[in-house]
Amino acid sequence: MFELTICTGGRRRTVPAQAGQLVSDLLQQYIPSFSLPCAGNHTCGKCRIHVEGAVEPVGQSEARLLGAQALAQGIRLACACRIQGNATVTLHDEGTSKIVAWYQLPTFERTETGCGFAVDIGTTTVAVQLIDRKSGAVLAERLAENTQRGYGADVISRIEACKTVGLDVLSDLIAGQIEAMAQQCLHEAGISYIEESVVTGNSTMLHLYEGLDPASLAVVPFDVQSYFGCYSRRTLAGGPVYIPRCVGAYVGADITCAMLAADLMRGDIQLLTDIGTNGEMALAREGNLLCCATAAGPAFEGAGLSCGMPAIPGAIRTVTKKDDIVTYETVGKKSACGICGSGILDALSVMLKTQIIDDSGYLENADREADDVWEIGDSGVVITQRDVRQIQLAKSAICAGLMTLLEHEDLSVNDVSRFVIAGGFGNTINPDSAVEIGLFPAGLRDKVSFIGNGALGGASMLLMNRNLREQTEQLAQNAIELSLSTSARFMESYVDCMAFMEF
């Protein structure tokens, strides 16, 4: 038996370790929030730690993901590093993510009194707000990365984790996190009692929260155990929890809430997309709703990219080029240490304009030819060919999904009166950069309306007006879910949208 010393947040903790044991397994055991974006499949290179002591030598795949410079600094991947003796690992404190909790709501009547919680369980992030239901005031809030991220960055990884570590583990993890965040809010506001809460999220997150096996969501015909639109088996801060209705397996209650917050049924032809790990979309026309979802992946939120990170201090958030000089701006005006989603879109736009990449995404004019990378100014932050491909797949999925919705209804972008973008990432992007690389059709650029975290906003509306619950349940029940996995039109558009160009 050996000892592993874990250093994080200025604290040291020594735990027992066995020969051959993965460091990632130990970190997840003693630090449940430790992130494994690719679920330990050795594909993302994000679970970086500093290691000293007796561990197995670096393998070929680990060396490829890290690079010579990181290895020389003692950096290893937790998912590939195995114990051989006593060792010390240091986890770098990345700070608190700047998760956008802002949202814009339409005019609506508040019918309820007392206080309650509005909660959005995102695949990547969790937002909790304590709200005075009569005034609408946010009394306290907590924003954090989803603690389940240690079991993978996307819903498929979480579903697979249920088979290996057990459904109860993931269910109790998210429920415990939300309860802890709620208690922090109550303490801050000096409140000891709430009336009830509304908890929203995508179908998989809600199945996990409720302790329902999500396995059927990952295989054809993508059945759900519950569409919800009911009260939870759980309580939050001692009060009952209402869960809004989902549209289908991959169009969850979060998009139902976003449609409410966007006032999508107010008339004309409106298009909504929530750009995040799961790209969910809805088209409203003459009182009818057509919805779909596409697997955009976590690249827009920084996961899986060589220098990707959340929008925390030091993350490059904008990139521009003027007079042959590349400039950038970071979150918090700190020294650059990575790049977040909005920054990567800007960077790719600059690379495209200056022919660093061609319309196929080939990085043909790299600064470091041997490494196949392009550096953003003098930041030390680089974009690799693999990064370009990751964003290429994600942006193609979003653009093709939007086109497929419109084409299914024999509509063009000119017919759309309003294009609503929801989600934290969506609220920070530059529409020009998004159009230039082909994230969404150019005809929608002047119709863009940002509403922020629409899922959380819609949940707060349901918390403050009980009558809206029946309305959204009916809305979700009557909506039609278009399956993109079986759509030939989507596959054709997906291939076409791979090009970096305006559509």
Secondary structure as UniProt FT lines:
FT   STRAND          2..8
FT   TURN            9..10
FT   STRAND          11..17
FT   TURN            19..20
FT   HELIX           23..30
FT   TURN            32..33
FT   TURN            37..40
FT   STRAND          48..55
FT   HELIX           60..66
FT   HELIX           68..72
FT   TURN            73..74
FT   STRAND          75..77
FT   TURN            78..80
FT   STRAND          82..90
FT   STRAND          115..121
FT   STRAND          125..132
FT   TURN            133..135
FT   STRAND          138..145
FT   HELIX           147..151
FT   HELIX           155..164
FT   HELIX           167..189
FT   STRAND          196..201
FT   HELIX           203..210
FT   HELIX           215..218
FT   TURN            220..221
FT   STRAND          228..236
FT   TURN            237..238
FT   STRAND          239..245
FT   HELIX           253..261
FT   TURN            262..265
FT   STRAND          270..274
FT   STRAND          279..285
FT   TURN            286..287
FT   STRAND          288..294
FT   HELIX           298..301
FT   TURN            302..304
FT   TURN            306..307
FT   TURN            313..314
FT   STRAND          315..322
FT   TURN            323..324
FT   STRAND          325..330
FT   HELIX           331..333
FT   STRAND          338..339
FT   HELIX           341..353
FT   TURN            354..355
FT   TURN            359..360
FT   TURN            369..372
FT   STRAND          373..375
FT   TURN            377..378
FT   STRAND          382..384
FT   HELIX           385..408
FT   TURN            409..410
FT   HELIX           413..415
FT   STRAND          418..422
FT   TURN            424..425
FT   HELIX           426..428
FT   HELIX           431..437
FT   HELIX           442..447
FT   STRAND          448..452
FT   HELIX           454..464
FT   HELIX           467..478
FT   STRAND          480..481
FT   HELIX           484..486
FT   HELIX           488..496
FT   TURN            497..498
//
